[in-house]
Amino acid sequence: MHEYTSTARVWGLTCPGFPEEVSRARRWTRDILRGSPLAEDAELIVSELSANAILHTAAILHTASGQQSGSFHLALAVSSQVVALSVTDDGGTGTAPKAEHADQNATHGRGLGMVSAIAHRIVIHDSQAGHTVTAELFTSARPGGHPC
């Protein structure tokens, strides 16, 4: 194989920041990973990260429709070693996604903790343009990791 040739494949999707778009993100992930043993875990992760992205994106007024929404962006990279799922919000809310231990009665705050339990690795990158959360699922267990 040529040194600049990669067997990794990458897909991208941008969704309006409406709650109903979370199901679109799940369906998109499921369709790409159809037949993969990691598909169900990836679908759950994308669902949680997409919902978080909507919460962490400041509303932008769309004057034509009168509705408010930002957007969130998904990237899915698949190689023989890893499935990497990245979800980026548009930022602007002043809060960043973080894994925390929510109070028993809390209505929010458990999503990233759940993603951390499923994924082999999570990286959160903050920038002026927003926040990107990347969850990696290894195709085989690595030292210190857990099989999916």
N, C-alpha and C positions, 0 to 999 in steps of 0.2 A: 504494500500500500504506500502511496506517496505520502511524504511527511506532512503535507498541508491538506490532506484529505481526512475528513472526519466522518465517523459513522453516527455521530449525534444528530438528532433532528430537533428543531425548535419551532414551536407554534406560538402565536400571539393573538390576543383578543382584547378589545376595549369595550367596556360596558358602561351605559349610563348608571349613575349611582342610585338606582331605585332598588328596593328590596326584592322585587320580582326577578331582577337580573341574576340573583344568586342561583336560582334554578337553571338559568341559561348557562352559567359558568360550570355548574355540576354536569349538565348534559354534554357540554363541549369537552370537558375532561374525560368523561365516560366514553364518548365517541372516539377520541384519540387513543385512549388506552384500552380499547376493547380487546379482550382476550388476555390482558396482562394480569398476573396475580396481584399487582399493586393497584389496580384500578379502583377498588372500593375504598382503600385507604386514601388514595389521591383525591377521589371525589369528596370524601368527608373533609379533608384538609382544605381543598379549594372552597368548599362551602363556608367553613369557619373563617378563612382568610378574606373571602369576598365580603362576608357580613361585617367583619372588622373594618375593612377598607371603606365601606359605606359610612360607618360611624366616625371614621377619622378624616373624612373629606368634608371640607366646608361647602355649604350649599351655594350654588351659583344660580342666579335667577335667569330662567329662560323666558324672555318676555312674550314670545309667540304663544307658548302654552300656559304661561302663568305658573308653571311648576318649578320647584327648586331641586337641583341635583348637580353634583359633580360627576366624576366618572372614576372608574377603577380599571386597571390594566392587568391582564394576566399573561404570563409567559410559562410555557411548559417545554422543558428540555428532556429528551429521552436518549439515553445511551445504553450500552450493554452493562454499564456499572451502576447507573443511577437514574432516577426520575426526579427532576428538580422542578418544583412548582413555585413561582414567584407571583405575588400579588402586590401591586403598587397603588396606593391611594393618591389623591390630589393634594392632600395636606390641608393646612389652613385652619384646623380646629384648635391648634395649640396643645393637643394631646398626641402622644405617640403610643403605638401598640406595645404592650409588654405583657409577659407572662407573670401572673400574680396569683396568689392564693386568695380567692374570693371568700367573703364571709358566707356562712351557710345560707343566709336569707337574701344574699345579693342576687340581683336579676341579670348582672353582667359580670364579666371578668374571668370566665372559665375557658373561653375558646382557645387561647394560645397555650394554656396549660394542657388541654386535651391534645392539641396539635403536637406539643412537645412529647407527649406520651406515645404518639403514633410514629412520628418522624424520627429518623436517625440523627438529623442535625437541623437546627433552625438558625437562620441569620437574619437579624433585623438591621436594616440600613436606613438611616435618617438623612434627608437632604432638604434643602429649601423648597424643592418641588413636591415633597411628600415623603412617604415611608414605604419601603419595600420589605416584605417579609418573604423569605425563601425557605421552603421546607424541602429537605432531601430525603428520599427513600432509596436506600441501597438495594440493589437487586439480590445481593447475598450479604449475610451478616458480616460485619467488620469487627475487629477487636474493639470492645467497649460498646458496640452497637447491639441492637436487638433485631431479630428477623421480623419482617412484617407478615 
